């Protein structure tokens, strides 16, 4: 009886030690997360209510200043526009990656990954050369009698730079989801009499919605915190919230006001993500209800 119980006891001890070992392996990651993310966030939150004096004066200044409200709206507006632009350009590109052959798909993947291999500063300075008043883009527009157009030091230039930098973050989630969609479903819809456009919008597009949601969230959240691209391609009147925070902290040494702007951006992002989550959950429940009652 004792001999047969030994393996059981050893298995129980091993199963108890497994979570402890996993926790020990995760400790360096947790320490890094606390050191480089949690501590700076809490420090900014503390400074926002304690510098230069305890209270909510920094938040009152942030919401009473119309310039800050304009910067906040411009930040979210540019992030939303960049997300829409990336989606409109990345969706057909990702769809093309799913229908071409293996060799062409490999080249398309490489093209999508090239921005990750190039420095952000180099890409932004390249856009400065292309978008300047006598640059390549304006020279081409003049040939078509459409220019010159003020692209550099404008919000249009900022949107172009944001869209190009963030495009891979939309292409890759879309391709990951689209590559898992069974093409026979679209073929079956067409064989039952649906036109190609109807089969695409009624079958393929709904199945690709998780990729759209993932890519849109990645692009939107990253666009909210961009500093380099708006600073180099835009003008002071087109500044975004990251530039305003940098100006308050670095130039004016107003750590409390910079922290307040950062907290407002963080809370606004969380609120928006929460609303998106509620909408997605409601849509999922409605879809399940339709399936149950149909």
C-alpha positions in Angstrom: 0.0 0.0 0.0 2.8 2.4 0.9 4.7 1.7 -2.4 1.7 2.5 -4.5 1.1 5.8 -2.7 4.6 7.1 -3.4 4.1 8.1 -7.0 0.8 9.8 -6.1 2.5 11.9 -3.4 5.4 12.8 -5.7 2.9 13.9 -8.4 1.0 16.0 -5.9 4.2 17.7 -4.7 5.2 18.3 -8.3 1.9 19.9 -9.2 2.1 22.1 -6.1 5.6 23.3 -7.1 4.7 24.1 -10.7 2.8 27.4 -9.9 5.6 28.5 -7.6 8.2 27.9 -10.3 6.1 29.7 -12.9 5.8 32.7 -10.5 9.5 32.7 -10.0 10.1 32.8 -13.8 7.6 35.7 -14.1 9.2 37.8 -11.4 11.8 39.5 -13.7 9.0 40.4 -16.1 6.8 41.8 -13.3 9.8 43.7 -11.9 10.5 45.2 -15.3 6.8 46.1 -15.7 6.7 47.8 -12.3 9.9 49.6 -12.8 9.5 51.0 -16.4 5.7 51.4 -16.5 3.8 51.3 -13.2 6.2 53.5 -11.2 6.4 56.3 -13.9 2.6 56.3 -14.2 2.0 56.5 -10.5 4.7 59.2 -10.2 3.0 61.3 -12.9 -0.4 60.8 -11.2 1.1 61.9 -7.9 2.8 64.9 -9.4 -0.5 65.9 -11.1 -2.1 66.4 -7.7 0.9 67.6 -5.6 3.0 69.8 -7.9 3.4 72.7 -7.3 0.9 72.4 -4.4 -1.6 69.7 -3.3 -4.9 69.9 -5.0 -6.6 69.7 -8.4 -5.4 73.0 -9.8 -3.5 71.2 -12.6 -6.7 69.5 -13.8 -8.7 72.7 -13.5 -6.0 74.4 -15.7 -6.2 71.5 -18.2 -9.9 71.7 -18.7 -10.3 75.5 -18.5 -7.7 76.1 -21.1 -9.4 75.9 -24.5 -6.0 75.2 -26.2 -5.7 72.0 -24.2 -9.2 70.9 -25.2 -8.3 71.6 -28.8 -5.1 69.6 -28.5 -6.9 66.7 -26.9 -9.6 66.7 -29.6 -7.0 66.9 -32.3 -5.1 64.0 -30.8 -8.1 61.7 -30.8 -9.2 63.0 -34.2 -5.8 62.3 -35.8 -5.7 58.9 -34.2 -9.1 58.0 -35.5 -8.4 59.3 -39.0 -5.0 57.5 -39.1 -6.9 54.3 -38.1 -9.5 54.7 -40.9 -6.8 55.4 -43.5 -4.7 52.4 -42.4 -7.8 50.2 -42.5 -8.8 51.3 -46.0 -5.3 50.7 -47.3 -4.4 47.6 -45.4 -7.6 45.6 -45.9 -7.1 45.1 -49.7 -3.4 44.5 -49.1 -4.0 41.8 -46.5 -6.8 40.3 -48.7 -4.3 40.1 -51.6 -1.8 38.3 -49.4 -4.4 35.5 -48.9 -5.2 35.0 -52.6 -1.7 35.1 -54.2 0.7 32.2 -54.5 3.3 31.4 -51.8 6.2 33.3 -53.5 4.2 36.5 -54.1 2.9 36.2 -50.5 6.4 36.0 -49.2 7.3 39.2 -51.0 4.2 41.0 -49.7 5.0 39.9 -46.1 8.6 41.3 -46.6 7.2 44.6 -47.9 4.9 44.8 -44.9 7.8 44.1 -42.5 10.3 46.6 -44.0 9.1 49.5 -41.8 10.1 47.5 -38.8 13.7 47.3 -40.1 14.0 51.1 -40.6 14.4 53.7 -38.0 11.4 55.9 -37.2 13.6 59.0 -37.5 14.9 58.0 -41.0 11.3 57.3 -42.2 10.1 60.7 -40.9 13.0 62.6 -42.5 12.3 60.8 -45.7 8.7 62.2 -45.6 10.1 65.6 -45.0 12.0 65.4 -48.2 9.0 64.0 -50.1 6.4 66.4 -48.7 8.3 69.7 -48.7 7.0 72.5 -50.9 9.5 71.7 -53.8 9.5 67.9 -53.0 8.6 64.9 -55.1 4.9 64.9 -54.2 4.3 68.5 -55.0 6.3 68.2 -58.2 4.0 65.3 -59.3 0.9 67.3 -58.3 2.1 70.2 -60.4 2.4 68.0 -63.4 -1.3 67.1 -62.9 -2.2 70.8 -62.4 -3.3 69.9 -58.8 -0.6 71.7 -56.8 1.4 72.8 -55.1 -0.3 71.8 -51.9 1.0 72.6 -48.4 1.7 69.1 -47.0 4.7 69.7 -44.8 4.1 71.6 -41.5 0.4 70.8 -41.7 -2.0 68.3 -40.2 -2.2 66.5 -43.6 1.5 65.7 -43.4 1.0 64.4 -39.8 -1.7 62.1 -41.0 0.4 60.8 -43.9 3.3 60.1 -41.6 1.2 58.4 -38.9 -0.6 56.2 -41.5 2.7 55.1 -43.1 4.4 54.3 -39.7 1.4 52.4 -38.3 0.4 50.5 -41.5 2.1 47.2 -40.5 0.2 47.1 -37.3 -3.0 47.0 -39.3 -1.8 44.6 -42.1 -0.5 41.9 -39.8 -3.6 41.3 -37.6 -5.8 41.4 -40.7 -3.7 38.9 -42.5 -3.5 36.6 -39.4 -7.3 36.5 -39.3 -7.9 36.4 -43.1 -5.5 33.5 -43.6 -7.7 31.4 -41.2 -10.9 32.0 -43.1 -12.0 29.0 -45.2 -12.3 30.2 -48.8 -14.8 27.5 -49.5 -17.4 29.5 -47.5 -17.3 32.3 -50.1 -17.3 29.7 -52.9 -20.4 28.1 -51.4 -22.2 31.4 -51.2 -21.4 32.1 -54.8 -22.6 28.6 -55.8 -25.9 29.3 -54.1 -26.5 32.4 -56.3 -24.8 35.2 -54.4 -22.9 37.8 -56.5 -19.2 38.1 -55.7 -19.7 41.4 -53.9 -22.6 40.0 -51.9 -20.6 36.9 -50.9 -17.7 39.1 -49.9 -19.7 41.5 -47.7 -22.0 38.9 -46.2 -19.5 36.1 -45.6 -15.9 37.2 -45.8 -16.1 40.6 -44.2 -18.0 39.5 -41.0 -15.4 36.7 -40.5 -12.6 39.3 -40.7 -14.0 41.6 -38.1 -11.8 40.3 -35.3 -8.7 41.3 -37.4 -10.2 44.7 -38.0 -10.9 45.2 -34.3 -7.4 44.1 -33.3 -5.6 46.2 -35.9 -7.8 49.3 -35.2 -7.1 49.1 -31.5 -3.3 48.7 -32.0 -3.1 51.6 -34.5 -5.4 53.9 -32.6 -3.7 53.5 -29.2 -0.2 53.9 -30.6 -1.3 57.0 -32.6 -2.4 58.7 -29.4 1.1 58.8 -28.0 3.1 59.7 -31.1 5.6 62.5 -30.6 8.4 62.3 -33.3 6.2 62.2 -36.4 3.8 65.1 -35.4 6.8 67.2 -34.2 8.7 66.9 -37.4 5.9 66.9 -40.0 3.5 69.2 -38.3 3.5 72.8 -37.1 3.1 74.1 -33.6 -0.6 74.8 -34.3 -1.0 71.1 -35.3 0.6 69.7 -32.1 -0.7 66.6 -30.4 -1.0 65.8 -26.7 2.5 64.1 -26.5 4.1 67.4 -27.7 2.0 69.4 -25.1 3.2 67.1 -22.3 6.8 67.4 -23.5 6.6 71.2 -23.6 5.1 71.4 -20.1 7.7 69.0 -18.6 10.9 69.9 -20.6 10.5 73.5 -21.5 8.4 75.0 -18.8 9.3 72.5 -16.0 5.6 72.2 -15.1 5.7 68.6 -14.0 2.2 68.8 -12.4 0.6 70.1 -15.5 2.4 67.6 -17.7 1.3 64.8 -15.4 -2.3 66.0 -15.5 -2.3 66.0 -19.3 -0.8 62.5 -19.2 -3.4 61.2 -16.8 -6.2 62.7 -18.9 -4.9 61.0 -22.0 -4.6 57.6 -20.1 -8.1 57.8 -18.6 -9.7 58.9 -21.9 -8.0 56.0 -23.6 -9.3 53.5 -21.0 -12.8 55.0 -21.2 -12.8 54.7 -24.9 -11.5 51.1 -24.8 -14.2 50.3 -22.2 -16.9 51.7 -24.5 -15.6 49.7 -27.5 -15.6 46.5 -25.3 -19.2 47.1 -24.3 -20.2 47.7 -27.9 -18.4 44.5 -29.0 -20.0 42.5 -26.2 -23.5 43.8 -27.0 -23.0 43.0 -30.7 -21.8 39.5 -29.8 -24.9 38.9 -27.5 -27.2 40.2 -30.3 -25.5 37.8 -32.7 -26.0 34.9 -30.4 -29.7 35.8 -29.8 -30.2 35.9 -33.6 -28.6 32.5 -33.9 -30.8 31.1 -31.1 -34.1 32.4 -32.4 -33.5 31.9 -36.1 
